[in-house]
Amino acid sequence: MTLPRPRVDYAEIKRANLDLDPVAQLATEASEAFGHPVLRGGDVLPDGRTRQVVVVPDRQVLLVAVSSNPAVAEAIVRSLRVD
């Protein structure tokens, strides 16, 4: 018997090739964070969790927050600080 795959909430910050990373492509809304241009976006995963994404193009950085609670995912991406 196999158990269903558990739903895990997580946040990830990574350097990425933004042109090739499919998750980065979700970020299409222009915004700003601490004087840096950023792109924001997100979607809902097939298991119902919310995924929020922020891309910092001039740093080649991608922030992804996934949570079953949309407010938590949103709070994580809104907490981004760019130095």
C-alpha positions in Angstrom: 0.0 0.0 0.0 1.3 3.4 -0.8 0.4 6.5 1.1 -0.6 9.7 -0.6 2.2 12.2 -1.1 2.1 14.7 1.8 1.4 18.4 1.0 4.4 20.4 2.2 4.5 24.2 2.6 7.8 25.7 1.9 9.7 28.8 0.8 12.8 28.8 -1.4 15.2 31.5 -2.5 17.6 30.6 -5.2 19.7 32.0 -8.0 18.3 30.9 -11.3 18.6 31.3 -15.1 15.3 33.3 -15.2 14.8 32.7 -18.9 14.9 28.9 -18.5 13.2 28.4 -15.1 9.5 27.6 -15.7 8.5 28.9 -12.2 10.1 32.3 -12.9 7.8 32.6 -15.9 4.8 32.9 -13.6 6.1 36.3 -12.5 4.7 38.8 -14.9 3.5 41.8 -12.8 6.0 44.6 -12.5 6.7 46.0 -9.1 9.6 47.2 -6.9 11.3 46.1 -3.7 13.9 48.3 -2.0 14.7 50.2 -5.2 15.0 47.1 -7.3 12.6 46.2 -10.1 10.9 42.9 -9.4 8.3 40.7 -11.1 5.5 39.1 -9.1 3.0 36.3 -9.9 1.6 33.0 -8.8 -0.8 30.2 -9.3 -2.6 27.4 -7.6 -1.0 24.0 -7.7 -3.1 20.9 -8.6 -3.2 19.9 -4.9 -4.8 23.2 -4.0 -1.8 25.0 -2.5 -1.0 28.5 -3.5 2.3 29.3 -5.1 3.6 32.9 -5.0 6.7 33.9 -7.0 9.0 37.0 -7.0 11.8 37.5 -9.4 14.6 40.0 -8.9 16.0 40.2 -12.5 19.1 42.3 -11.7 20.2 39.8 -9.1 19.0 36.6 -11.0 17.1 35.6 -7.8 13.9 33.7 -7.5 11.7 33.6 -4.4 9.0 30.9 -4.3 6.5 30.5 -1.5 4.1 27.5 -1.5 1.4 27.1 1.2 -2.0 25.6 1.7 -2.9 29.0 3.2 -2.8 31.8 0.5 -2.2 34.5 3.1 0.9 32.7 4.3 2.4 32.5 0.8 1.6 36.1 0.2 3.1 37.2 3.5 6.3 35.4 2.7 6.8 37.0 -0.7 5.9 40.4 0.7 8.6 40.0 3.3 11.3 40.0 0.6 14.2 42.5 1.3 16.7 43.2 -1.4 20.1 44.5 -0.2 
